[in-house]
């Protein structure tokens, strides 16, 4: 963000994955200022290192492709390797609330949820999707005293459609597998089962 620019009113948690990269790309194309935040998450799924690298590559790509001066970024870390969290969206909602409660985040009114149409079994109005929305609204309000507006800019798109729309140079920087093995996709998790055929269709 450039000096004297209006502070961002929109927060996006940048995981290093396809969905959050897509949302940030759309905002950069539109010339919109965004507060981004990456949580370096150590857990039983073991993708901390690959996601951390991907997030940095994505930020560099954005800044070289129209996003210079449009992104205010921060990072934090969590370690759940010896514990368990039922759903990661509780952790993301916690960090969104912490950011919105901090002096640098008091201008934020909107939180982007990079959720595609088939993110939850049962679709966009499934119990899982509703639980995620409730977690964001509830945790954030408890932490910062105000309820955020939730923005779902890609909820009308399937994962395959998101993959098809992204520039190749950006897509190849993203990480997508939930349970990597030796730094490579497992090709078995739910995300791999969505992304692998989408990549194959794109490259035919």
Secondary structure as a PSIPRED ss2 file (coil, helix, strand):
# PSIPRED VFORMAT (PSIPRED V4.0)

   1 X C   1.000  0.000  0.000
   2 X C   1.000  0.000  0.000
   3 X C   1.000  0.000  0.000
   4 X C   1.000  0.000  0.000
   5 X C   1.000  0.000  0.000
   6 X C   1.000  0.000  0.000
   7 X C   1.000  0.000  0.000
   8 X C   1.000  0.000  0.000
   9 X C   1.000  0.000  0.000
  10 X E   0.000  0.000  1.000
  11 X E   0.000  0.000  1.000
  12 X E   0.000  0.000  1.000
  13 X E   0.000  0.000  1.000
  14 X C   1.000  0.000  0.000
  15 X C   1.000  0.000  0.000
  16 X C   1.000  0.000  0.000
  17 X C   1.000  0.000  0.000
  18 X H   0.000  1.000  0.000
  19 X H   0.000  1.000  0.000
  20 X H   0.000  1.000  0.000
  21 X H   0.000  1.000  0.000
  22 X H   0.000  1.000  0.000
  23 X H   0.000  1.000  0.000
  24 X H   0.000  1.000  0.000
  25 X H   0.000  1.000  0.000
  26 X H   0.000  1.000  0.000
  27 X H   0.000  1.000  0.000
  28 X H   0.000  1.000  0.000
  29 X H   0.000  1.000  0.000
  30 X C   1.000  0.000  0.000
  31 X C   1.000  0.000  0.000
  32 X C   1.000  0.000  0.000
  33 X C   1.000  0.000  0.000
  34 X E   0.000  0.000  1.000
  35 X E   0.000  0.000  1.000
  36 X E   0.000  0.000  1.000
  37 X E   0.000  0.000  1.000
  38 X E   0.000  0.000  1.000
  39 X E   0.000  0.000  1.000
  40 X E   0.000  0.000  1.000
  41 X E   0.000  0.000  1.000
  42 X E   0.000  0.000  1.000
  43 X C   1.000  0.000  0.000
  44 X C   1.000  0.000  0.000
  45 X C   1.000  0.000  0.000
  46 X C   1.000  0.000  0.000
  47 X C   1.000  0.000  0.000
  48 X H   0.000  1.000  0.000
  49 X H   0.000  1.000  0.000
  50 X H   0.000  1.000  0.000
  51 X H   0.000  1.000  0.000
  52 X H   0.000  1.000  0.000
  53 X H   0.000  1.000  0.000
  54 X H   0.000  1.000  0.000
  55 X H   0.000  1.000  0.000
  56 X H   0.000  1.000  0.000
  57 X H   0.000  1.000  0.000
  58 X H   0.000  1.000  0.000
  59 X H   0.000  1.000  0.000
  60 X H   0.000  1.000  0.000
  61 X H   0.000  1.000  0.000
  62 X H   0.000  1.000  0.000
  63 X H   0.000  1.000  0.000
  64 X H   0.000  1.000  0.000
  65 X H   0.000  1.000  0.000
  66 X H   0.000  1.000  0.000
  67 X H   0.000  1.000  0.000
  68 X C   1.000  0.000  0.000
  69 X C   1.000  0.000  0.000
  70 X C   1.000  0.000  0.000
  71 X E   0.000  0.000  1.000
  72 X E   0.000  0.000  1.000
  73 X E   0.000  0.000  1.000
  74 X E   0.000  0.000  1.000
  75 X E   0.000  0.000  1.000
  76 X E   0.000  0.000  1.000
  77 X E   0.000  0.000  1.000
  78 X E   0.000  0.000  1.000
  79 X E   0.000  0.000  1.000
  80 X C   1.000  0.000  0.000
  81 X C   1.000  0.000  0.000
  82 X C   1.000  0.000  0.000
  83 X C   1.000  0.000  0.000
  84 X C   1.000  0.000  0.000
  85 X C   1.000  0.000  0.000
  86 X C   1.000  0.000  0.000
  87 X C   1.000  0.000  0.000
  88 X H   0.000  1.000  0.000
  89 X H   0.000  1.000  0.000
  90 X H   0.000  1.000  0.000
  91 X H   0.000  1.000  0.000
  92 X H   0.000  1.000  0.000
  93 X H   0.000  1.000  0.000
  94 X H   0.000  1.000  0.000
  95 X H   0.000  1.000  0.000
  96 X H   0.000  1.000  0.000
  97 X H   0.000  1.000  0.000
  98 X H   0.000  1.000  0.000
  99 X H   0.000  1.000  0.000
 100 X H   0.000  1.000  0.000
 101 X H   0.000  1.000  0.000
 102 X C   1.000  0.000  0.000
 103 X H   0.000  1.000  0.000
 104 X H   0.000  1.000  0.000
 105 X H   0.000  1.000  0.000
 106 X C   1.000  0.000  0.000
 107 X C   1.000  0.000  0.000
 108 X C   1.000  0.000  0.000
 109 X C   1.000  0.000  0.000
 110 X E   0.000  0.000  1.000
 111 X E   0.000  0.000  1.000
 112 X E   0.000  0.000  1.000
 113 X C   1.000  0.000  0.000
 114 X C   1.000  0.000  0.000
 115 X C   1.000  0.000  0.000
 116 X C   1.000  0.000  0.000
 117 X C   1.000  0.000  0.000
 118 X C   1.000  0.000  0.000
 119 X C   1.000  0.000  0.000
 120 X C   1.000  0.000  0.000
 121 X C   1.000  0.000  0.000
 122 X C   1.000  0.000  0.000
 123 X C   1.000  0.000  0.000
 124 X C   1.000  0.000  0.000
 125 X C   1.000  0.000  0.000
 126 X C   1.000  0.000  0.000
 127 X H   0.000  1.000  0.000
 128 X H   0.000  1.000  0.000
 129 X H   0.000  1.000  0.000
 130 X H   0.000  1.000  0.000
 131 X H   0.000  1.000  0.000
 132 X H   0.000  1.000  0.000
 133 X H   0.000  1.000  0.000
 134 X H   0.000  1.000  0.000
 135 X H   0.000  1.000  0.000
 136 X H   0.000  1.000  0.000
 137 X H   0.000  1.000  0.000
 138 X H   0.000  1.000  0.000
 139 X H   0.000  1.000  0.000
 140 X H   0.000  1.000  0.000
 141 X H   0.000  1.000  0.000
 142 X H   0.000  1.000  0.000
 143 X H   0.000  1.000  0.000
 144 X H   0.000  1.000  0.000
 145 X C   1.000  0.000  0.000
 146 X C   1.000  0.000  0.000
 147 X C   1.000  0.000  0.000
 148 X C   1.000  0.000  0.000
 149 X E   0.000  0.000  1.000
 150 X E   0.000  0.000  1.000
 151 X E   0.000  0.000  1.000
 152 X C   1.000  0.000  0.000
 153 X C   1.000  0.000  0.000
 154 X C   1.000  0.000  0.000
 155 X C   1.000  0.000  0.000
 156 X C   1.000  0.000  0.000
 157 X C   1.000  0.000  0.000
 158 X C   1.000  0.000  0.000
 159 X H   0.000  1.000  0.000
 160 X H   0.000  1.000  0.000
 161 X H   0.000  1.000  0.000
 162 X H   0.000  1.000  0.000
 163 X H   0.000  1.000  0.000
 164 X H   0.000  1.000  0.000
 165 X H   0.000  1.000  0.000
 166 X C   1.000  0.000  0.000
 167 X C   1.000  0.000  0.000
 168 X H   0.000  1.000  0.000
 169 X H   0.000  1.000  0.000
 170 X H   0.000  1.000  0.000
 171 X H   0.000  1.000  0.000
 172 X C   1.000  0.000  0.000
 173 X C   1.000  0.000  0.000
 174 X C   1.000  0.000  0.000
 175 X C   1.000  0.000  0.000
 176 X C   1.000  0.000  0.000
 177 X C   1.000  0.000  0.000
 178 X C   1.000  0.000  0.000
 179 X C   1.000  0.000  0.000
 180 X C   1.000  0.000  0.000
 181 X E   0.000  0.000  1.000
 182 X C   1.000  0.000  0.000
 183 X C   1.000  0.000  0.000
 184 X E   0.000  0.000  1.000
 185 X C   1.000  0.000  0.000
 186 X C   1.000  0.000  0.000
 187 X C   1.000  0.000  0.000
 188 X C   1.000  0.000  0.000
 189 X C   1.000  0.000  0.000
 190 X H   0.000  1.000  0.000
 191 X H   0.000  1.000  0.000
 192 X H   0.000  1.000  0.000
 193 X H   0.000  1.000  0.000
 194 X H   0.000  1.000  0.000
 195 X H   0.000  1.000  0.000
 196 X H   0.000  1.000  0.000
 197 X H   0.000  1.000  0.000
 198 X H   0.000  1.000  0.000
 199 X H   0.000  1.000  0.000
 200 X H   0.000  1.000  0.000
 201 X H   0.000  1.000  0.000
 202 X H   0.000  1.000  0.000
 203 X C   1.000  0.000  0.000
 204 X C   1.000  0.000  0.000
